[in-house]
């Protein structure tokens, strides 16, 4: 299983970006795909995730209402639409996948078996 994240860049506060996570080797319909981010000098934290089996999406509180995770089943790709970006959203964003993630662990990075390389998002204020 491989995951490839893309779509990062440099934007101004208030702008939007769409990140994509292309998954190969496993259908996202039966796979949990999550997004995590790591800012310089900080730990990696949960951003959003979709459990493929139920198509339920979870968000970290600070991004609710601004970020939207969606699935393109035909392309086996998960997107993270990020609107109203803030300087504090600047980080390396990683997508990750797992097939044995239960609801209570969806925000825990330890449950994810597969990780893609990160994509850098920089938001200037």
N, CA and C atoms as an extended XYZ file, in Angstrom:
375
Properties=species:S:1:pos:R:3:atomname:S:1:resname:S:1:resid:I:1 pbc="F F F"
N         0.854       -1.185        0.000 N   UNK     1
C         0.000        0.000        0.000 CA  UNK     1
C         0.891        1.237        0.000 C   UNK     1
N         0.559        2.159       -0.871 N   UNK     2
C         1.307        3.420       -0.923 CA  UNK     2
C         0.345        4.594       -0.912 C   UNK     2
N         0.758        5.645       -0.261 N   UNK     3
C        -0.019        6.880       -0.218 CA  UNK     3
C         0.884        8.021       -0.662 C   UNK     3
N         0.357        8.866       -1.499 N   UNK     4
C         1.137        9.997       -1.984 CA  UNK     4
C         0.336       11.275       -1.812 C   UNK     4
N         0.863       12.156       -0.982 N   UNK     5
C         0.207       13.431       -0.723 CA  UNK     5
C         0.750       14.505       -1.656 C   UNK     5
N        -0.119       15.401       -2.041 N   UNK     6
C         0.287       16.504       -2.906 CA  UNK     6
C        -0.629       17.693       -2.673 C   UNK     6
N        -0.242       18.828       -3.228 N   UNK     7
C        -1.103       19.993       -3.186 CA  UNK     7
C        -0.675       21.104       -2.249 C   UNK     7
N         0.391       20.899       -1.512 N   UNK     8
C         0.837       21.940       -0.605 CA  UNK     8
C         1.386       23.146       -1.342 C   UNK     8
N         1.612       24.211       -0.614 N   UNK     9
C         2.155       25.405       -1.222 CA  UNK     9
C         2.183       26.565       -0.262 C   UNK     9
N         2.523       27.714       -0.798 N   UNK    10
C         2.581       28.947       -0.023 CA  UNK    10
C         1.381       29.806       -0.378 C   UNK    10
N         0.585       30.152        0.630 N   UNK    11
C        -0.594       30.976        0.414 CA  UNK    11
C        -0.654       32.044        1.499 C   UNK    11
N        -1.577       32.980        1.309 N   UNK    12
C        -1.784       34.009        2.324 CA  UNK    12
C        -2.938       33.615        3.237 C   UNK    12
N        -2.954       34.203        4.385 N   UNK    13
C        -4.041       33.947        5.332 CA  UNK    13
C        -5.374       34.278        4.664 C   UNK    13
N        -6.337       33.390        4.859 N   UNK    14
C        -7.644       33.555        4.254 CA  UNK    14
C        -7.816       32.811        2.944 C   UNK    14
N        -6.716       32.375        2.360 N   UNK    15
C        -6.763       31.646        1.098 CA  UNK    15
C        -7.157       30.193        1.316 C   UNK    15
N        -7.247       29.467        0.212 N   UNK    16
C        -7.616       28.055        0.242 CA  UNK    16
C        -6.568       27.206       -0.468 C   UNK    16
N        -6.521       25.961       -0.067 N   UNK    17
C        -5.685       24.955       -0.719 CA  UNK    17
C        -6.423       23.640       -0.685 C   UNK    17
N        -6.156       22.795       -1.664 N   UNK    18
C        -6.704       21.447       -1.637 CA  UNK    18
C        -5.564       20.449       -1.698 C   UNK    18
N        -5.480       19.653       -0.670 N   UNK    19
C        -4.495       18.581       -0.641 CA  UNK    19
C        -5.131       17.301       -1.166 C   UNK    19
N        -4.313       16.468       -1.774 N   UNK    20
C        -4.792       15.191       -2.278 CA  UNK    20
C        -3.910       14.071       -1.754 C   UNK    20
N        -4.531       12.941       -1.528 N   UNK    21
C        -3.801       11.748       -1.085 CA  UNK    21
C        -4.215       10.604       -2.004 C   UNK    21
N        -3.339       10.250       -2.908 N   UNK    22
C        -3.608        9.155       -3.834 CA  UNK    22
C        -3.172        7.848       -3.192 C   UNK    22
N        -4.091        6.903       -3.130 N   UNK    23
C        -3.838        5.619       -2.484 CA  UNK    23
C        -3.728        4.525       -3.545 C   UNK    23
N        -2.731        3.714       -3.429 N   UNK    24
C        -2.595        2.557       -4.325 CA  UNK    24
C        -2.371        1.312       -3.491 C   UNK    24
N        -2.881        0.204       -3.984 N   UNK    25
C        -2.723       -1.063       -3.300 CA  UNK    25
C        -3.856       -1.427       -2.363 C   UNK    25
N        -4.785       -0.511       -2.189 N   UNK    26
C        -5.927       -0.778       -1.313 CA  UNK    26
C        -7.035        0.191       -1.688 C   UNK    26
N        -8.262       -0.329       -1.754 N   UNK    27
C        -9.360        0.567       -2.064 CA  UNK    27
C        -9.744        1.391       -0.842 C   UNK    27
N        -9.966        2.671       -1.055 N   UNK    28
C       -10.300        3.534        0.080 CA  UNK    28
C       -11.684        3.236        0.639 C   UNK    28
N       -12.482        2.468       -0.079 N   UNK    29
C       -13.806        2.105        0.449 CA  UNK    29
C       -13.697        1.236        1.691 C   UNK    29
N       -12.599        0.519        1.815 N   UNK    30
C       -12.431       -0.374        2.963 CA  UNK    30
C       -11.214        0.017        3.793 C   UNK    30
N       -10.903        1.305        3.793 N   UNK    31
C        -9.644        1.766        4.349 CA  UNK    31
C        -9.898        3.087        5.068 C   UNK    31
N        -9.279        3.293        6.176 N   UNK    32
C        -9.353        4.589        6.848 CA  UNK    32
C        -8.179        5.444        6.376 C   UNK    32
N        -8.478        6.614        5.891 N   UNK    33
C        -7.424        7.541        5.471 CA  UNK    33
C        -7.489        8.776        6.350 C   UNK    33
N        -6.369        9.111        6.921 N   UNK    34
C        -6.315       10.262        7.805 CA  UNK    34
C        -5.285       11.281        7.363 C   UNK    34
N        -5.511       12.504        7.811 N   UNK    35
C        -4.544       13.574        7.597 CA  UNK    35
C        -4.012       14.014        8.958 C   UNK    35
N        -2.715       14.164        9.023 N   UNK    36
C        -2.053       14.663       10.217 CA  UNK    36
C        -1.134       15.810        9.785 C   UNK    36
N        -0.753       16.638       10.717 N   UNK    37
C         0.160       17.720       10.381 CA  UNK    37
C         1.164       17.920       11.496 C   UNK    37
N         2.330       18.417       11.096 N   UNK    38
C         3.389       18.679       12.058 CA  UNK    38
C         4.019       20.029       11.759 C   UNK    38
N         3.860       20.922       12.711 N   UNK    39
C         4.472       22.243       12.601 CA  UNK    39
C         5.899       22.183       13.145 C   UNK    39
N         6.750       23.103       12.739 N   UNK    40
C         8.136       23.087       13.222 CA  UNK    40
C         8.223       23.102       14.734 C   UNK    40
N         8.968       22.173       15.284 N   UNK    41
C         9.166       22.117       16.719 CA  UNK    41
C         8.008       21.555       17.510 C   UNK    41
N         7.008       21.051       16.817 N   UNK    42
C         5.827       20.523       17.508 CA  UNK    42
C         5.577       19.073       17.118 C   UNK    42
N         4.752       18.427       17.906 N   UNK    43
C         4.404       17.044       17.613 CA  UNK    43
C         3.407       16.984       16.450 C   UNK    43
N         3.388       15.846       15.820 N   UNK    44
C         2.414       15.631       14.763 CA  UNK    44
C         1.033       15.430       15.396 C   UNK    44
N         0.037       16.073       14.822 N   UNK    45
C        -1.309       15.991       15.387 CA  UNK    45
C        -2.329       15.614       14.314 C   UNK    45
N        -3.432       15.134       14.779 N   UNK    46
C        -4.532       14.724       13.920 CA  UNK    46
C        -5.231       15.940       13.330 C   UNK    46
N        -5.643       15.797       12.051 N   UNK    47
C        -6.399       16.866       11.400 CA  UNK    47
C        -7.795       16.365       11.009 C   UNK    47
N        -7.845       15.282       10.266 N   UNK    48
C        -9.128       14.760        9.796 CA  UNK    48
C        -8.922       13.327        9.332 C   UNK    48
N        -9.997       12.577        9.300 N   UNK    49
C        -9.915       11.201        8.817 CA  UNK    49
C       -11.274       10.746        8.344 C   UNK    49
N       -11.247        9.823        7.407 N   UNK    50
C       -12.471        9.208        6.905 CA  UNK    50
C       -12.351        7.704        7.010 C   UNK    50
N       -13.336        7.103        7.656 N   UNK    51
C       -13.374        5.647        7.736 CA  UNK    51
C       -14.133        5.135        6.517 C   UNK    51
N       -13.408        4.470        5.647 N   UNK    52
C       -13.997        4.063        4.386 CA  UNK    52
C       -15.196        3.157        4.527 C   UNK    52
N       -15.153        2.274        5.513 N   UNK    53
C       -16.232        1.291        5.657 CA  UNK    53
C       -17.566        1.954        5.975 C   UNK    53
N       -17.532        3.061        6.698 N   UNK    54
C       -18.764        3.742        7.082 CA  UNK    54
C       -18.928        5.084        6.390 C   UNK    54
N       -17.866        5.539        5.737 N   UNK    55
C       -17.844        6.870        5.107 CA  UNK    55
C       -18.184        7.959        6.118 C   UNK    55
N       -17.692        7.808        7.325 N   UNK    56
C       -17.844        8.833        8.355 CA  UNK    56
C       -16.519        9.582        8.468 C   UNK    56
N       -16.622       10.899        8.598 N   UNK    57
C       -15.434       11.743        8.663 CA  UNK    57
C       -15.325       12.402       10.027 C   UNK    57
N       -14.117       12.522       10.503 N   UNK    58
C       -13.823       13.111       11.808 CA  UNK    58
C       -12.864       14.280       11.604 C   UNK    58
N       -13.019       15.313       12.413 N   UNK    59
C       -12.172       16.498       12.295 CA  UNK    59
C       -11.633       16.903       13.652 C   UNK    59
N       -10.451       17.463       13.629 N   UNK    60
C        -9.904       18.114       14.817 CA  UNK    60
C       -10.660       19.411       15.001 C   UNK    60
N       -10.887       19.794       16.231 N   UNK    61
C       -11.783       20.921       16.522 CA  UNK    61
C       -11.365       22.221       15.827 C   UNK    61
N       -10.077       22.480       15.748 N   UNK    62
C        -9.642       23.772       15.215 CA  UNK    62
C        -9.855       23.904       13.710 C   UNK    62
N       -10.139       22.801       13.034 N   UNK    63
C       -10.333       22.885       11.579 CA  UNK    63
C       -11.790       22.674       11.176 C   UNK    63
N       -12.631       22.327       12.129 N   UNK    64
C       -14.049       22.128       11.813 CA  UNK    64
C       -14.639       23.394       11.217 C   UNK    64
N       -15.389       23.218       10.147 N   UNK    65
C       -16.003       24.364        9.489 CA  UNK    65
C       -15.104       25.033        8.467 C   UNK    65
N       -13.812       24.714        8.499 N   UNK    66
C       -12.886       25.290        7.525 CA  UNK    66
C       -12.326       24.236        6.569 C   UNK    66
N       -12.097       23.053        7.088 N   UNK    67
C       -11.538       21.965        6.284 CA  UNK    67
C       -12.628       20.952        5.964 C   UNK    67
N       -12.557       20.398        4.770 N   UNK    68
C       -13.504       19.374        4.372 CA  UNK    68
C       -12.753       18.224        3.711 C   UNK    68
N       -12.963       17.045        4.228 N   UNK    69
C       -12.357       15.851        3.640 CA  UNK    69
C       -13.371       15.194        2.736 C   UNK    69
N       -12.931       14.807        1.553 N   UNK    70
C       -13.835       14.136        0.622 CA  UNK    70
C       -13.103       12.979       -0.050 C   UNK    70
N       -13.893       12.070       -0.554 N   UNK    71
C       -13.320       10.905       -1.227 CA  UNK    71
C       -13.712       10.909       -2.694 C   UNK    71
N       -12.772       10.519       -3.532 N   UNK    72
C       -13.054       10.252       -4.938 CA  UNK    72
C       -12.777        8.766       -5.129 C   UNK    72
N       -13.843        7.985       -5.029 N   UNK    73
C       -13.671        6.538       -5.085 CA  UNK    73
C       -13.143        6.084       -6.445 C   UNK    73
N       -13.548        6.750       -7.487 N   UNK    74
C       -13.112        6.354       -8.828 CA  UNK    74
C       -11.602        6.501       -9.002 C   UNK    74
N       -11.043        7.512       -8.344 N   UNK    75
C        -9.605        7.749       -8.442 CA  UNK    75
C        -8.842        7.232       -7.222 C   UNK    75
N        -9.594        6.626       -6.289 N   UNK    76
C        -8.978        6.110       -5.061 CA  UNK    76
C        -8.130        7.184       -4.382 C   UNK    76
N        -8.725        8.334       -4.282 N   UNK    77
C        -8.011        9.500       -3.757 CA  UNK    77
C        -8.864       10.198       -2.708 C   UNK    77
N        -8.210       10.693       -1.690 N   UNK    78
C        -8.877       11.468       -0.647 CA  UNK    78
C        -8.353       12.898       -0.711 C   UNK    78
N        -9.273       13.847       -0.672 N   UNK    79
C        -8.904       15.258       -0.734 CA  UNK    79
C        -9.154       15.931        0.607 C   UNK    79
N        -8.357       16.930        0.887 N   UNK    80
C        -8.583       17.770        2.057 CA  UNK    80
C        -8.668       19.212        1.562 C   UNK    80
N        -9.885       19.722        1.502 N   UNK    81
C       -10.100       21.104        1.101 CA  UNK    81
C        -9.934       21.991        2.316 C   UNK    81
N        -9.010       22.922        2.237 N   UNK    82
C        -8.706       23.787        3.371 CA  UNK    82
C        -9.041       25.221        3.006 C   UNK    82
N       -10.019       25.767        3.681 N   UNK    83
C       -10.452       27.140        3.438 CA  UNK    83
C       -10.118       28.017        4.634 C   UNK    83
N       -10.144       29.306        4.406 N   UNK    84
C        -9.896       30.286        5.477 CA  UNK    84
C        -8.633       29.934        6.254 C   UNK    84
N        -7.590       29.691        5.522 N   UNK    85
C        -6.349       29.247        6.155 CA  UNK    85
C        -5.767       30.317        7.062 C   UNK    85
N        -5.156       29.858        8.143 N   UNK    86
C        -4.535       30.734        9.120 CA  UNK    86
C        -3.049       30.407        9.207 C   UNK    86
N        -2.304       31.338        9.744 N   UNK    87
C        -0.870       31.111        9.883 CA  UNK    87
C        -0.585       29.846       10.701 C   UNK    87
N        -1.426       29.592       11.694 N   UNK    88
C        -1.208       28.417       12.545 CA  UNK    88
C        -1.520       27.099       11.843 C   UNK    88
N        -2.043       27.161       10.629 N   UNK    89
C        -2.243       25.936        9.848 CA  UNK    89
C        -0.968       25.519        9.131 C   UNK    89
N         0.039       26.365        9.165 N   UNK    90
C         1.307       26.052        8.496 CA  UNK    90
C         1.932       24.815        9.122 C   UNK    90
N         2.259       23.860        8.276 N   UNK    91
C         2.822       22.602        8.765 CA  UNK    91
C         3.115       21.701        7.574 C   UNK    91
N         3.771       20.607        7.862 N   UNK    92
C         3.858       19.530        6.885 CA  UNK    92
C         2.639       18.638        7.108 C   UNK    92
N         1.912       18.398        6.055 N   UNK    93
C         0.703       17.583        6.141 CA  UNK    93
C         0.996       16.195        5.588 C   UNK    93
N         0.616       15.192        6.368 N   UNK    94
C         0.820       13.803        6.002 CA  UNK    94
C        -0.528       13.108        5.861 C   UNK    94
N        -0.631       12.244        4.863 N   UNK    95
C        -1.788       11.360        4.835 CA  UNK    95
C        -1.325        9.967        5.249 C   UNK    95
N        -2.229        9.270        5.888 N   UNK    96
C        -1.912        7.959        6.431 CA  UNK    96
C        -3.106        7.043        6.246 C   UNK    96
N        -2.846        5.757        6.224 N   UNK    97
C        -3.915        4.801        6.016 CA  UNK    97
C        -3.828        3.627        6.967 C   UNK    97
N        -4.967        3.072        7.266 N   UNK    98
C        -5.005        1.900        8.120 CA  UNK    98
C        -6.258        1.100        7.852 C   UNK    98
N        -6.162       -0.190        8.070 N   UNK    99
C        -7.305       -1.063        7.798 CA  UNK    99
C        -7.929       -1.616        9.065 C   UNK    99
N        -7.325       -1.327       10.215 N   UNK   100
C        -7.839       -1.899       11.466 CA  UNK   100
C        -8.107       -0.821       12.500 C   UNK   100
N        -8.512        0.331       12.030 N   UNK   101
C        -8.707        1.454       12.941 CA  UNK   101
C       -10.145        1.485       13.423 C   UNK   101
N       -10.322        1.442       14.716 N   UNK   102
C       -11.657        1.542       15.294 CA  UNK   102
C       -11.966        3.006       15.574 C   UNK   102
N       -13.207        3.284       15.802 N   UNK   103
C       -13.657        4.663       15.956 CA  UNK   103
C       -12.889        5.394       17.054 C   UNK   103
N       -12.682        4.734       18.152 N   UNK   104
C       -12.036        5.391       19.293 CA  UNK   104
C       -10.564        5.708       19.031 C   UNK   104
N        -9.975        5.120       18.013 N   UNK   105
C        -8.561        5.336       17.712 CA  UNK   105
C        -8.319        6.121       16.445 C   UNK   105
N        -9.371        6.661       15.856 N   UNK   106
C        -9.203        7.268       14.541 CA  UNK   106
C        -8.281        8.490       14.613 C   UNK   106
N        -8.172        9.113       15.779 N   UNK   107
C        -7.324       10.299       15.918 CA  UNK   107
C        -5.903        9.961       16.385 C   UNK   107
N        -5.653        8.704       16.588 N   UNK   108
C        -4.359        8.263       17.109 CA  UNK   108
C        -3.470        7.799       15.960 C   UNK   108
N        -2.356        8.458       15.762 N   UNK   109
C        -1.506        8.127       14.622 CA  UNK   109
C        -0.912        6.732       14.741 C   UNK   109
N        -0.854        6.199       15.934 N   UNK   110
C        -0.256        4.873       16.116 CA  UNK   110
C        -1.073        3.771       15.449 C   UNK   110
N        -2.318        4.053       15.147 N   UNK   111
C        -3.152        3.037       14.528 CA  UNK   111
C        -3.004        2.936       13.025 C   UNK   111
N        -2.288        3.879       12.449 N   UNK   112
C        -2.148        3.916       11.002 CA  UNK   112
C        -0.896        3.167       10.568 C   UNK   112
N        -1.078        2.274        9.612 N   UNK   113
C         0.017        1.409        9.183 CA  UNK   113
C         0.848        1.997        8.043 C   UNK   113
N         0.247        2.843        7.250 N   UNK   114
C         0.895        3.325        6.049 CA  UNK   114
C         0.918        4.851        6.035 C   UNK   114
N         2.059        5.394        5.649 N   UNK   115
C         2.228        6.852        5.642 CA  UNK   115
C         2.829        7.297        4.326 C   UNK   115
N         2.324        8.404        3.841 N   UNK   116
C         2.928        9.008        2.670 CA  UNK   116
C         3.921       10.075        3.080 C   UNK   116
N         4.676       10.534        2.130 N   UNK   117
C         5.558       11.667        2.391 CA  UNK   117
C         4.696       12.910        2.563 C   UNK   117
N         5.138       13.805        3.373 N   UNK   118
C         4.350       14.982        3.643 CA  UNK   118
C         4.383       16.002        2.530 C   UNK   118
N         3.440       16.914        2.603 N   UNK   119
C         3.410       18.050        1.692 CA  UNK   119
C         3.353       19.314        2.542 C   UNK   119
N         4.175       20.282        2.192 N   UNK   120
C         4.333       21.466        3.024 CA  UNK   120
C         3.292       22.523        2.703 C   UNK   120
N         2.640       22.991        3.746 N   UNK   121
C         1.689       24.093        3.631 CA  UNK   121
C         2.233       25.263        4.453 C   UNK   121
N         2.390       26.386        3.807 N   UNK   122
C         2.857       27.586        4.488 CA  UNK   122
C         1.840       28.689        4.267 C   UNK   122
N         1.341       29.232        5.370 N   UNK   123
C         0.347       30.297        5.308 CA  UNK   123
C         0.976       31.555        5.883 C   UNK   123
N         1.096       32.565        5.064 N   UNK   124
C         1.692       33.817        5.522 CA  UNK   124
C         0.594       34.744        6.034 C   UNK   124
N         0.917       35.429        7.124 N   UNK   125
C        -0.092       36.312        7.731 CA  UNK   125
C         0.063       37.746        7.252 C   UNK   125
